[in-house]
Amino acid sequence: MANPVSSNQDEVARSISEAAPSHYLLKIQSFSLLTKNGIEKYESGEFEAGGYKWKLVLYPNGNKSRNVKEHLSLYLLFADVTSLLRHSWKVHAIFRFFLLDQSKDNYLIVHGI
């Protein structure tokens, strides 16, 4: 887990982590085809980061079970929930999503802790 080194808002945030950074790329060739074909939910394959297994879950038109409509919903899910519950583990993840908008040629960056 990363430990903050500085928290002054006028400074650049820094942290120290024992875990090496990891990355995973999910590339969807034609995002518009997901909505056009009525795909409500898309799940990535499992990937490992920080010694744990994860997956991404994408709702192209929003997660309707959470009353989200007409917006993309993207979730980072812990893939091995059974181990998590059996061992009473807590996992803290620091993550960033970079979402490329090809029509505008820019990225939306979402940070999470």
Biopython code that builds the backbone (N, CA, C, O; Angstrom):
import numpy as np
from Bio.PDB.StructureBuilder import StructureBuilder

atoms = [
    (1, "MET", "N", (0.843, -1.173, 0.000)),
    (1, "MET", "CA", (0.000, 0.000, 0.000)),
    (1, "MET", "C", (0.883, 1.228, 0.000)),
    (1, "MET", "O", (1.938, 1.239, 0.635)),
    (2, "ALA", "N", (0.464, 2.257, -0.703)),
    (2, "ALA", "CA", (1.222, 3.498, -0.786)),
    (2, "ALA", "C", (1.005, 4.324, 0.470)),
    (2, "ALA", "O", (-0.100, 4.379, 1.009)),
    (3, "ASN", "N", (2.057, 4.958, 0.923)),
    (3, "ASN", "CA", (1.980, 5.840, 2.084)),
    (3, "ASN", "C", (2.263, 7.260, 1.641)),
    (3, "ASN", "O", (3.291, 7.517, 1.015)),
    (4, "PRO", "N", (1.354, 8.205, 1.960)),
    (4, "PRO", "CA", (1.583, 9.588, 1.563)),
    (4, "PRO", "C", (2.835, 10.145, 2.218)),
    (4, "PRO", "O", (3.100, 9.901, 3.395)),
    (5, "VAL", "N", (3.600, 10.897, 1.439)),
    (5, "VAL", "CA", (4.788, 11.549, 1.954)),
    (5, "VAL", "C", (4.480, 12.998, 2.256)),
    (5, "VAL", "O", (5.015, 13.565, 3.209)),
    (6, "SER", "N", (3.620, 13.602, 1.450)),
    (6, "SER", "CA", (3.262, 14.997, 1.630)),
    (6, "SER", "C", (1.794, 15.170, 1.297)),
    (6, "SER", "O", (1.301, 14.562, 0.347)),
    (7, "SER", "N", (1.084, 15.990, 2.063)),
    (7, "SER", "CA", (-0.327, 16.204, 1.796)),
    (7, "SER", "C", (-0.675, 17.683, 1.651)),
    (7, "SER", "O", (-1.856, 18.025, 1.590)),
    (8, "ASN", "N", (0.317, 18.565, 1.595)),
    (8, "ASN", "CA", (0.073, 19.982, 1.413)),
    (8, "ASN", "C", (-0.521, 20.198, 0.031)),
    (8, "ASN", "O", (0.054, 19.744, -0.958)),
    (9, "GLN", "N", (-1.673, 20.889, -0.063)),
    (9, "GLN", "CA", (-2.359, 21.039, -1.341)),
    (9, "GLN", "C", (-1.599, 21.924, -2.320)),
    (9, "GLN", "O", (-1.889, 21.888, -3.516)),
    (10, "ASP", "N", (-0.643, 22.712, -1.857)),
    (10, "ASP", "CA", (0.148, 23.558, -2.747)),
    (10, "ASP", "C", (1.315, 22.800, -3.364)),
    (10, "ASP", "O", (2.025, 23.347, -4.207)),
    (11, "GLU", "N", (1.521, 21.569, -2.966)),
    (11, "GLU", "CA", (2.636, 20.767, -3.450)),
    (11, "GLU", "C", (2.143, 19.628, -4.332)),
    (11, "GLU", "O", (0.948, 19.337, -4.389)),
    (12, "VAL", "N", (3.057, 19.011, -4.996)),
    (12, "VAL", "CA", (2.759, 17.807, -5.765)),
    (12, "VAL", "C", (2.613, 16.653, -4.784)),
    (12, "VAL", "O", (3.434, 16.494, -3.880)),
    (13, "ALA", "N", (1.561, 15.840, -4.960)),
    (13, "ALA", "CA", (1.361, 14.694, -4.071)),
    (13, "ALA", "C", (2.406, 13.631, -4.370)),
    (13, "ALA", "O", (2.677, 13.330, -5.533)),
    (14, "ARG", "N", (2.987, 13.067, -3.331)),
    (14, "ARG", "CA", (3.987, 12.008, -3.457)),
    (14, "ARG", "C", (3.638, 10.880, -2.510)),
    (14, "ARG", "O", (3.020, 11.092, -1.467)),
    (15, "SER", "N", (4.039, 9.685, -2.884)),
    (15, "SER", "CA", (3.823, 8.546, -2.008)),
    (15, "SER", "C", (4.915, 7.520, -2.250)),
    (15, "SER", "O", (5.605, 7.544, -3.269)),
    (16, "ILE", "N", (5.056, 6.618, -1.285)),
    (16, "ILE", "CA", (6.014, 5.522, -1.383)),
    (16, "ILE", "C", (5.218, 4.228, -1.319)),
    (16, "ILE", "O", (4.322, 4.079, -0.487)),
    (17, "SER", "N", (5.553, 3.290, -2.209)),
    (17, "SER", "CA", (4.823, 2.032, -2.273)),
    (17, "SER", "C", (5.804, 0.873, -2.333)),
    (17, "SER", "O", (6.853, 0.965, -2.970)),
    (18, "GLU", "N", (5.454, -0.210, -1.669)),
    (18, "GLU", "CA", (6.263, -1.428, -1.746)),
    (18, "GLU", "C", (5.933, -2.219, -3.010)),
    (18, "GLU", "O", (6.754, -3.005, -3.484)),
    (19, "ALA", "N", (4.746, -2.016, -3.550)),
    (19, "ALA", "CA", (4.317, -2.747, -4.750)),
    (19, "ALA", "C", (4.739, -1.991, -6.004)),
    (19, "ALA", "O", (4.613, -0.769, -6.079)),
    (20, "ALA", "N", (5.236, -2.729, -6.977)),
    (20, "ALA", "CA", (5.608, -2.125, -8.255)),
    (20, "ALA", "C", (4.336, -1.722, -9.010)),
    (20, "ALA", "O", (3.301, -2.371, -8.861)),
    (21, "PRO", "N", (4.406, -0.664, -9.812)),
    (21, "PRO", "CA", (3.229, -0.273, -10.602)),
    (21, "PRO", "C", (2.887, -1.351, -11.627)),
    (21, "PRO", "O", (3.767, -2.045, -12.134)),
    (22, "SER", "N", (1.623, -1.475, -11.916)),
    (22, "SER", "CA", (1.135, -2.426, -12.913)),
    (22, "SER", "C", (0.224, -1.675, -13.871)),
    (22, "SER", "O", (-0.273, -0.597, -13.547)),
    (23, "HIS", "N", (0.011, -2.235, -15.029)),
    (23, "HIS", "CA", (-0.955, -1.639, -15.942)),
    (23, "HIS", "C", (-1.668, -2.735, -16.717)),
    (23, "HIS", "O", (-1.178, -3.855, -16.861)),
    (24, "TYR", "N", (-2.833, -2.371, -17.204)),
    (24, "TYR", "CA", (-3.643, -3.275, -18.012)),
    (24, "TYR", "C", (-4.314, -2.424, -19.076)),
    (24, "TYR", "O", (-4.855, -1.362, -18.770)),
    (25, "LEU", "N", (-4.284, -2.872, -20.298)),
    (25, "LEU", "CA", (-4.886, -2.144, -21.402)),
    (25, "LEU", "C", (-6.086, -2.922, -21.919)),
    (25, "LEU", "O", (-5.964, -4.084, -22.308)),
    (26, "LEU", "N", (-7.237, -2.279, -21.919)),
    (26, "LEU", "CA", (-8.441, -2.841, -22.507)),
    (26, "LEU", "C", (-8.772, -1.967, -23.710)),
    (26, "LEU", "O", (-9.146, -0.803, -23.563)),
    (27, "LYS", "N", (-8.630, -2.536, -24.884)),
    (27, "LYS", "CA", (-8.868, -1.785, -26.106)),
    (27, "LYS", "C", (-10.118, -2.323, -26.781)),
    (27, "LYS", "O", (-10.205, -3.509, -27.098)),
    (28, "ILE", "N", (-11.079, -1.446, -26.995)),
    (28, "ILE", "CA", (-12.318, -1.808, -27.682)),
    (28, "ILE", "C", (-12.253, -1.158, -29.053)),
    (28, "ILE", "O", (-12.245, 0.068, -29.163)),
    (29, "GLN", "N", (-12.207, -1.968, -30.091)),
    (29, "GLN", "CA", (-12.014, -1.467, -31.451)),
    (29, "GLN", "C", (-13.141, -0.550, -31.912)),
    (29, "GLN", "O", (-12.885, 0.475, -32.543)),
    (30, "SER", "N", (-14.370, -0.906, -31.605)),
    (30, "SER", "CA", (-15.514, -0.092, -32.038)),
    (30, "SER", "C", (-16.515, 0.008, -30.900)),
    (30, "SER", "O", (-17.440, -0.797, -30.793)),
    (31, "PHE", "N", (-16.317, 1.000, -30.059)),
    (31, "PHE", "CA", (-17.177, 1.181, -28.887)),
    (31, "PHE", "C", (-18.638, 1.358, -29.293)),
    (31, "PHE", "O", (-19.538, 0.865, -28.614)),
    (32, "SER", "N", (-18.871, 2.063, -30.401)),
    (32, "SER", "CA", (-20.246, 2.320, -30.834)),
    (32, "SER", "C", (-21.000, 1.026, -31.147)),
    (32, "SER", "O", (-22.224, 0.981, -31.027)),
    (33, "LEU", "N", (-20.272, -0.033, -31.551)),
    (33, "LEU", "CA", (-20.940, -1.307, -31.821)),
    (33, "LEU", "C", (-21.507, -1.949, -30.553)),
    (33, "LEU", "O", (-22.483, -2.696, -30.623)),
    (34, "LEU", "N", (-20.904, -1.666, -29.400)),
    (34, "LEU", "CA", (-21.440, -2.203, -28.142)),
    (34, "LEU", "C", (-22.858, -1.683, -27.919)),
    (34, "LEU", "O", (-23.771, -2.456, -27.628)),
    (35, "THR", "N", (-23.034, -0.384, -28.055)),
    (35, "THR", "CA", (-24.361, 0.197, -27.831)),
    (35, "THR", "C", (-25.313, -0.155, -28.968)),
    (35, "THR", "O", (-26.495, -0.413, -28.741)),
    (36, "LYS", "N", (-24.791, -0.163, -30.189)),
    (36, "LYS", "CA", (-25.621, -0.478, -31.353)),
    (36, "LYS", "C", (-26.182, -1.890, -31.268)),
    (36, "LYS", "O", (-27.319, -2.125, -31.675)),
    (37, "ASN", "N", (-25.406, -2.833, -30.747)),
    (37, "ASN", "CA", (-25.831, -4.228, -30.638)),
    (37, "ASN", "C", (-26.499, -4.554, -29.297)),
    (37, "ASN", "O", (-26.749, -5.722, -29.000)),
    (38, "GLY", "N", (-26.784, -3.546, -28.503)),
    (38, "GLY", "CA", (-27.508, -3.757, -27.247)),
    (38, "GLY", "C", (-26.705, -4.439, -26.159)),
    (38, "GLY", "O", (-27.286, -5.064, -25.271)),
    (39, "ILE", "N", (-25.381, -4.337, -26.202)),
    (39, "ILE", "CA", (-24.543, -4.926, -25.156)),
    (39, "ILE", "C", (-24.662, -4.041, -23.912)),
    (39, "ILE", "O", (-24.230, -2.888, -23.922)),
    (40, "GLU", "N", (-25.244, -4.578, -22.851)),
    (40, "GLU", "CA", (-25.427, -3.784, -21.633)),
    (40, "GLU", "C", (-24.207, -3.821, -20.728)),
    (40, "GLU", "O", (-23.932, -2.856, -20.015)),
    (41, "LYS", "N", (-23.466, -4.942, -20.750)),
    (41, "LYS", "CA", (-22.335, -5.110, -19.827)),
    (41, "LYS", "C", (-21.217, -5.848, -20.539)),
    (41, "LYS", "O", (-21.452, -6.842, -21.226)),
    (42, "TYR", "N", (-19.999, -5.353, -20.370)),
    (42, "TYR", "CA", (-18.827, -5.997, -20.960)),
    (42, "TYR", "C", (-17.800, -6.201, -19.858)),
    (42, "TYR", "O", (-17.466, -5.259, -19.140)),
    (43, "GLU", "N", (-17.290, -7.434, -19.717)),
    (43, "GLU", "CA", (-16.276, -7.726, -18.705)),
    (43, "GLU", "C", (-14.964, -8.098, -19.384)),
    (43, "GLU", "O", (-14.941, -8.878, -20.336)),
    (44, "SER", "N", (-13.870, -7.528, -18.880)),
    (44, "SER", "CA", (-12.551, -7.892, -19.384)),
    (44, "SER", "C", (-12.179, -9.263, -18.843)),
    (44, "SER", "O", (-12.857, -9.808, -17.973)),
    (45, "GLY", "N", (-11.101, -9.806, -19.366)),
    (45, "GLY", "CA", (-10.531, -10.999, -18.764)),
    (45, "GLY", "C", (-9.850, -10.615, -17.462)),
    (45, "GLY", "O", (-9.626, -9.435, -17.191)),
    (46, "GLU", "N", (-9.527, -11.604, -16.668)),
    (46, "GLU", "CA", (-8.813, -11.326, -15.412)),
    (46, "GLU", "C", (-7.379, -10.916, -15.709)),
    (46, "GLU", "O", (-6.765, -11.391, -16.665)),
    (47, "PHE", "N", (-6.857, -10.025, -14.873)),
    (47, "PHE", "CA", (-5.461, -9.638, -14.962)),
    (47, "PHE", "C", (-4.925, -9.487, -13.551)),
    (47, "PHE", "O", (-5.688, -9.304, -12.603)),
    (48, "GLU", "N", (-3.609, -9.565, -13.416)),
    (48, "GLU", "CA", (-2.984, -9.470, -12.100)),
    (48, "GLU", "C", (-2.286, -8.128, -11.942)),
    (48, "GLU", "O", (-1.588, -7.660, -12.841)),
    (49, "ALA", "N", (-2.486, -7.532, -10.801)),
    (49, "ALA", "CA", (-1.808, -6.280, -10.446)),
    (49, "ALA", "C", (-1.665, -6.248, -8.931)),
    (49, "ALA", "O", (-2.628, -6.496, -8.205)),
    (50, "GLY", "N", (-0.470, -5.946, -8.460)),
    (50, "GLY", "CA", (-0.228, -5.865, -7.025)),
    (50, "GLY", "C", (-0.379, -7.199, -6.320)),
    (50, "GLY", "O", (-0.619, -7.231, -5.113)),
    (51, "GLY", "N", (-0.244, -8.303, -7.044)),
    (51, "GLY", "CA", (-0.371, -9.619, -6.437)),
    (51, "GLY", "C", (-1.814, -10.096, -6.311)),
    (51, "GLY", "O", (-2.066, -11.134, -5.699)),
    (52, "TYR", "N", (-2.754, -9.364, -6.873)),
    (52, "TYR", "CA", (-4.172, -9.732, -6.813)),
    (52, "TYR", "C", (-4.737, -9.836, -8.221)),
    (52, "TYR", "O", (-4.187, -9.269, -9.165)),
    (53, "LYS", "N", (-5.844, -10.568, -8.354)),
    (53, "LYS", "CA", (-6.517, -10.694, -9.644)),
    (53, "LYS", "C", (-7.697, -9.720, -9.699)),
    (53, "LYS", "O", (-8.480, -9.597, -8.757)),
    (54, "TRP", "N", (-7.790, -9.032, -10.846)),
    (54, "TRP", "CA", (-8.793, -8.000, -11.056)),
    (54, "TRP", "C", (-9.472, -8.206, -12.398)),
    (54, "TRP", "O", (-9.031, -9.018, -13.210)),
    (55, "LYS", "N", (-10.537, -7.473, -12.621)),
    (55, "LYS", "CA", (-11.125, -7.362, -13.949)),
    (55, "LYS", "C", (-11.851, -6.024, -14.033)),
    (55, "LYS", "O", (-12.223, -5.431, -13.021)),
    (56, "LEU", "N", (-12.039, -5.573, -15.255)),
    (56, "LEU", "CA", (-12.778, -4.346, -15.505)),
    (56, "LEU", "C", (-14.175, -4.711, -15.983)),
    (56, "LEU", "O", (-14.347, -5.645, -16.767)),
    (57, "VAL", "N", (-15.165, -3.974, -15.511)),
    (57, "VAL", "CA", (-16.541, -4.166, -15.957)),
    (57, "VAL", "C", (-17.025, -2.837, -16.506)),
    (57, "VAL", "O", (-16.953, -1.807, -15.835)),
    (58, "LEU", "N", (-17.520, -2.874, -17.736)),
    (58, "LEU", "CA", (-17.922, -1.684, -18.458)),
    (58, "LEU", "C", (-19.394, -1.773, -18.834)),
    (58, "LEU", "O", (-19.845, -2.780, -19.379)),
    (59, "TYR", "N", (-20.136, -0.718, -18.540)),
    (59, "TYR", "CA", (-21.517, -0.586, -18.973)),
    (59, "TYR", "C", (-21.550, 0.567, -19.977)),
    (59, "TYR", "O", (-21.505, 1.727, -19.568)),
    (60, "PRO", "N", (-21.628, 0.278, -21.283)),
    (60, "PRO", "CA", (-21.531, 1.333, -22.297)),
    (60, "PRO", "C", (-22.579, 2.436, -22.169)),
    (60, "PRO", "O", (-22.302, 3.594, -22.484)),
    (61, "ASN", "N", (-23.775, 2.086, -21.712)),
    (61, "ASN", "CA", (-24.845, 3.082, -21.548)),
    (61, "ASN", "C", (-25.186, 3.337, -20.094)),
    (61, "ASN", "O", (-26.274, 3.825, -19.789)),
    (62, "GLY", "N", (-24.271, 3.012, -19.192)),
    (62, "GLY", "CA", (-24.506, 3.228, -17.768)),
    (62, "GLY", "C", (-25.033, 1.984, -17.077)),
    (62, "GLY", "O", (-25.665, 1.123, -17.690)),
    (63, "ASN", "N", (-24.756, 1.917, -15.790)),
    (63, "ASN", "CA", (-25.201, 0.793, -14.967)),
    (63, "ASN", "C", (-26.630, 1.076, -14.518)),
    (63, "ASN", "O", (-26.853, 1.820, -13.564)),
    (64, "LYS", "N", (-27.587, 0.482, -15.208)),
    (64, "LYS", "CA", (-28.998, 0.750, -14.933)),
    (64, "LYS", "C", (-29.422, 0.295, -13.542)),
    (64, "LYS", "O", (-30.366, 0.848, -12.980)),
    (65, "SER", "N", (-28.738, -0.711, -12.971)),
    (65, "SER", "CA", (-29.082, -1.165, -11.618)),
    (65, "SER", "C", (-28.750, -0.100, -10.579)),
    (65, "SER", "O", (-29.236, -0.163, -9.449)),
    (66, "ARG", "N", (-27.930, 0.874, -10.952)),
    (66, "ARG", "CA", (-27.599, 2.009, -10.070)),
    (66, "ARG", "C", (-28.205, 3.309, -10.594)),
    (66, "ARG", "O", (-27.773, 4.403, -10.232)),
    (67, "ASN", "N", (-29.217, 3.166, -11.459)),
    (67, "ASN", "CA", (-29.927, 4.300, -12.054)),
    (67, "ASN", "C", (-29.020, 5.248, -12.827)),
    (67, "ASN", "O", (-29.246, 6.458, -12.833)),
    (68, "VAL", "N", (-27.999, 4.708, -13.476)),
    (68, "VAL", "CA", (-27.121, 5.503, -14.331)),
    (68, "VAL", "C", (-27.529, 5.236, -15.769)),
    (68, "VAL", "O", (-27.541, 4.089, -16.216)),
    (69, "LYS", "N", (-27.863, 6.296, -16.490)),
    (69, "LYS", "CA", (-28.290, 6.157, -17.880)),
    (69, "LYS", "C", (-27.534, 7.155, -18.729)),
    (69, "LYS", "O", (-27.198, 8.250, -18.279)),
    (70, "GLU", "N", (-27.269, 6.756, -19.977)),
    (70, "GLU", "CA", (-26.654, 7.624, -20.980)),
    (70, "GLU", "C", (-25.255, 8.105, -20.595)),
    (70, "GLU", "O", (-24.779, 9.109, -21.125)),
    (71, "HIS", "N", (-24.608, 7.409, -19.695)),
    (71, "HIS", "CA", (-23.219, 7.674, -19.315)),
    (71, "HIS", "C", (-22.502, 6.340, -19.220)),
    (71, "HIS", "O", (-23.110, 5.329, -18.869)),
    (72, "LEU", "N", (-21.251, 6.332, -19.521)),
    (72, "LEU", "CA", (-20.439, 5.138, -19.384)),
    (72, "LEU", "C", (-20.189, 4.865, -17.899)),
    (72, "LEU", "O", (-19.887, 5.788, -17.143)),
    (73, "SER", "N", (-20.313, 3.621, -17.486)),
    (73, "SER", "CA", (-19.955, 3.214, -16.130)),
    (73, "SER", "C", (-18.814, 2.213, -16.239)),
    (73, "SER", "O", (-18.903, 1.247, -16.998)),
    (74, "LEU", "N", (-17.740, 2.438, -15.484)),
    (74, "LEU", "CA", (-16.575, 1.564, -15.523)),
    (74, "LEU", "C", (-16.173, 1.232, -14.099)),
    (74, "LEU", "O", (-16.029, 2.124, -13.263)),
    (75, "TYR", "N", (-15.990, -0.061, -13.820)),
    (75, "TYR", "CA", (-15.667, -0.522, -12.476)),
    (75, "TYR", "C", (-14.408, -1.394, -12.493)),
    (75, "TYR", "O", (-14.185, -2.170, -13.422)),
    (76, "LEU", "N", (-13.606, -1.249, -11.463)),
    (76, "LEU", "CA", (-12.479, -2.131, -11.206)),
    (76, "LEU", "C", (-12.950, -3.109, -10.133)),
    (76, "LEU", "O", (-13.270, -2.706, -9.015)),
    (77, "LEU", "N", (-12.989, -4.396, -10.479)),
    (77, "LEU", "CA", (-13.498, -5.405, -9.546)),
    (77, "LEU", "C", (-12.406, -6.356, -9.107)),
    (77, "LEU", "O", (-11.561, -6.763, -9.905)),
    (78, "PHE", "N", (-12.430, -6.705, -7.839)),
    (78, "PHE", "CA", (-11.559, -7.732, -7.287)),
    (78, "PHE", "C", (-12.098, -9.060, -7.786)),
    (78, "PHE", "O", (-13.249, -9.399, -7.512)),
    (79, "ALA", "N", (-11.286, -9.819, -8.514)),
    (79, "ALA", "CA", (-11.770, -11.038, -9.171)),
    (79, "ALA", "C", (-11.894, -12.233, -8.233)),
    (79, "ALA", "O", (-12.727, -13.107, -8.472)),
    (80, "ASP", "N", (-11.092, -12.298, -7.178)),
    (80, "ASP", "CA", (-11.110, -13.453, -6.284)),
    (80, "ASP", "C", (-11.803, -13.094, -4.973)),
    (80, "ASP", "O", (-11.174, -13.060, -3.915)),
    (81, "VAL", "N", (-13.099, -12.827, -5.055)),
    (81, "VAL", "CA", (-13.875, -12.394, -3.887)),
    (81, "VAL", "C", (-13.914, -13.466, -2.812)),
    (81, "VAL", "O", (-13.940, -13.137, -1.626)),
    (82, "THR", "N", (-13.918, -14.740, -3.189)),
    (82, "THR", "CA", (-13.956, -15.836, -2.215)),
    (82, "THR", "C", (-12.765, -15.769, -1.267)),
    (82, "THR", "O", (-12.938, -15.898, -0.055)),
    (83, "SER", "N", (-11.560, -15.569, -1.797)),
    (83, "SER", "CA", (-10.362, -15.455, -0.954)),
    (83, "SER", "C", (-10.442, -14.231, -0.061)),
    (83, "SER", "O", (-10.049, -14.270, 1.105)),
    (84, "LEU", "N", (-10.954, -13.144, -0.619)),
    (84, "LEU", "CA", (-11.081, -11.904, 0.131)),
    (84, "LEU", "C", (-11.969, -12.108, 1.362)),
    (84, "LEU", "O", (-11.613, -11.695, 2.466)),
    (85, "LEU", "N", (-13.108, -12.738, 1.167)),
    (85, "LEU", "CA", (-14.046, -12.960, 2.274)),
    (85, "LEU", "C", (-13.546, -14.020, 3.252)),
    (85, "LEU", "O", (-13.689, -13.870, 4.466)),
    (86, "ARG", "N", (-12.963, -15.087, 2.722)),
    (86, "ARG", "CA", (-12.500, -16.192, 3.569)),
    (86, "ARG", "C", (-11.404, -15.734, 4.525)),
    (86, "ARG", "O", (-11.359, -16.176, 5.672)),
    (87, "HIS", "N", (-10.526, -14.857, 4.066)),
    (87, "HIS", "CA", (-9.403, -14.411, 4.884)),
    (87, "HIS", "C", (-9.658, -13.069, 5.576)),
    (87, "HIS", "O", (-8.784, -12.546, 6.267)),
    (88, "SER", "N", (-10.856, -12.517, 5.386)),
    (88, "SER", "CA", (-11.204, -11.197, 5.941)),
    (88, "SER", "C", (-10.166, -10.142, 5.538)),
    (88, "SER", "O", (-9.763, -9.313, 6.354)),
    (89, "TRP", "N", (-9.749, -10.183, 4.295)),
    (89, "TRP", "CA", (-8.760, -9.238, 3.790)),
    (89, "TRP", "C", (-9.398, -7.897, 3.480)),
    (89, "TRP", "O", (-10.589, -7.804, 3.185)),
    (90, "LYS", "N", (-8.586, -6.881, 3.554)),
    (90, "LYS", "CA", (-8.933, -5.568, 3.028)),
    (90, "LYS", "C", (-7.864, -5.238, 1.998)),
    (90, "LYS", "O", (-6.670, -5.356, 2.273)),
    (91, "VAL", "N", (-8.284, -4.836, 0.844)),
    (91, "VAL", "CA", (-7.347, -4.476, -0.208)),
    (91, "VAL", "C", (-7.601, -3.024, -0.578)),
    (91, "VAL", "O", (-8.729, -2.641, -0.890)),
    (92, "HIS", "N", (-6.550, -2.223, -0.542)),
    (92, "HIS", "CA", (-6.636, -0.822, -0.937)),
    (92, "HIS", "C", (-5.901, -0.671, -2.255)),
    (92, "HIS", "O", (-4.730, -1.035, -2.362)),
    (93, "ALA", "N", (-6.575, -0.141, -3.247)),
    (93, "ALA", "CA", (-5.973, 0.010, -4.577)),
    (93, "ALA", "C", (-5.947, 1.485, -4.963)),
    (93, "ALA", "O", (-6.927, 2.207, -4.779)),
    (94, "ILE", "N", (-4.843, 1.906, -5.485)),
    (94, "ILE", "CA", (-4.724, 3.229, -6.077)),
    (94, "ILE", "C", (-4.719, 2.995, -7.583)),
    (94, "ILE", "O", (-3.877, 2.256, -8.093)),
    (95, "PHE", "N", (-5.648, 3.616, -8.294)),
    (95, "PHE", "CA", (-5.765, 3.327, -9.718)),
    (95, "PHE", "C", (-6.064, 4.595, -10.509)),
    (95, "PHE", "O", (-6.510, 5.608, -9.970)),
    (96, "ARG", "N", (-5.798, 4.496, -11.808)),
    (96, "ARG", "CA", (-6.136, 5.545, -12.764)),
    (96, "ARG", "C", (-6.701, 4.893, -14.006)),
    (96, "ARG", "O", (-6.144, 3.925, -14.523)),
    (97, "PHE", "N", (-7.812, 5.431, -14.482)),
    (97, "PHE", "CA", (-8.372, 5.024, -15.766)),
    (97, "PHE", "C", (-8.074, 6.134, -16.763)),
    (97, "PHE", "O", (-8.305, 7.308, -16.475)),
    (98, "PHE", "N", (-7.566, 5.771, -17.922)),
    (98, "PHE", "CA", (-7.364, 6.702, -19.025)),
    (98, "PHE", "C", (-8.330, 6.274, -20.127)),
    (98, "PHE", "O", (-8.165, 5.213, -20.729)),
    (99, "LEU", "N", (-9.329, 7.100, -20.381)),
    (99, "LEU", "CA", (-10.337, 6.763, -21.385)),
    (99, "LEU", "C", (-10.146, 7.676, -22.589)),
    (99, "LEU", "O", (-10.298, 8.892, -22.479)),
    (100, "LEU", "N", (-9.815, 7.095, -23.735)),
    (100, "LEU", "CA", (-9.561, 7.855, -24.950)),
    (100, "LEU", "C", (-10.862, 8.134, -25.680)),
    (100, "LEU", "O", (-11.612, 7.214, -26.006)),
    (101, "ASP", "N", (-11.122, 9.400, -25.934)),
    (101, "ASP", "CA", (-12.242, 9.820, -26.767)),
    (101, "ASP", "C", (-11.664, 10.057, -28.156)),
    (101, "ASP", "O", (-11.067, 11.104, -28.408)),
    (102, "GLN", "N", (-11.833, 9.103, -29.050)),
    (102, "GLN", "CA", (-11.215, 9.193, -30.373)),
    (102, "GLN", "C", (-11.780, 10.332, -31.204)),
    (102, "GLN", "O", (-11.069, 10.891, -32.039)),
    (103, "SER", "N", (-13.038, 10.687, -30.996)),
    (103, "SER", "CA", (-13.622, 11.770, -31.784)),
    (103, "SER", "C", (-13.056, 13.130, -31.396)),
    (103, "SER", "O", (-12.978, 14.029, -32.232)),
    (104, "LYS", "N", (-12.657, 13.289, -30.126)),
    (104, "LYS", "CA", (-12.079, 14.563, -29.660)),
    (104, "LYS", "C", (-10.561, 14.494, -29.526)),
    (104, "LYS", "O", (-9.909, 15.507, -29.271)),
    (105, "ASP", "N", (-10.002, 13.300, -29.697)),
    (105, "ASP", "CA", (-8.570, 13.061, -29.582)),
    (105, "ASP", "C", (-8.003, 13.549, -28.243)),
    (105, "ASP", "O", (-6.974, 14.223, -28.194)),
    (106, "ASN", "N", (-8.708, 13.186, -27.151)),
    (106, "ASN", "CA", (-8.199, 13.494, -25.816)),
    (106, "ASN", "C", (-8.599, 12.379, -24.845)),
    (106, "ASN", "O", (-9.376, 11.487, -25.185)),
    (107, "TYR", "N", (-8.052, 12.453, -23.636)),
    (107, "TYR", "CA", (-8.283, 11.429, -22.615)),
    (107, "TYR", "C", (-9.038, 12.012, -21.430)),
    (107, "TYR", "O", (-8.785, 13.140, -21.007)),
    (108, "LEU", "N", (-9.956, 11.234, -20.912)),
    (108, "LEU", "CA", (-10.542, 11.505, -19.611)),
    (108, "LEU", "C", (-9.737, 10.655, -18.637)),
    (108, "LEU", "O", (-9.592, 9.450, -18.845)),
    (109, "ILE", "N", (-9.213, 11.266, -17.577)),
    (109, "ILE", "CA", (-8.415, 10.538, -16.597)),
    (109, "ILE", "C", (-9.187, 10.518, -15.285)),
    (109, "ILE", "O", (-9.538, 11.568, -14.745)),
    (110, "VAL", "N", (-9.448, 9.319, -14.776)),
    (110, "VAL", "CA", (-10.182, 9.142, -13.531)),
    (110, "VAL", "C", (-9.228, 8.514, -12.525)),
    (110, "VAL", "O", (-8.641, 7.466, -12.793)),
    (111, "HIS", "N", (-9.071, 9.154, -11.360)),
    (111, "HIS", "CA", (-8.183, 8.671, -10.302)),
    (111, "HIS", "C", (-9.029, 8.089, -9.182)),
    (111, "HIS", "O", (-10.118, 8.589, -8.901)),
    (112, "GLY", "N", (-8.547, 7.060, -8.557)),
    (112, "GLY", "CA", (-9.278, 6.480, -7.439)),
    (112, "GLY", "C", (-8.348, 5.883, -6.408)),
    (112, "GLY", "O", (-7.237, 5.458, -6.725)),
    (113, "ILE", "N", (-8.809, 5.855, -5.176)),
    (113, "ILE", "CA", (-8.058, 5.258, -4.073)),
    (113, "ILE", "C", (-8.974, 4.291, -3.363)),
    (113, "ILE", "O", (-8.568, 3.657, -2.390)),
]
sb = StructureBuilder()
sb.init_structure("model")
sb.init_model(0)
sb.init_chain("A")
sb.init_seg("    ")
for serial, (resi, resn, name, xyz) in enumerate(atoms, 1):
    if name == "N":
        sb.init_residue(resn, " ", resi, " ")
    sb.init_atom(name, np.array(xyz, "f"), 0.0, 1.0, " ", f" {name:<3s}", serial, name[0])
structure = sb.get_structure()
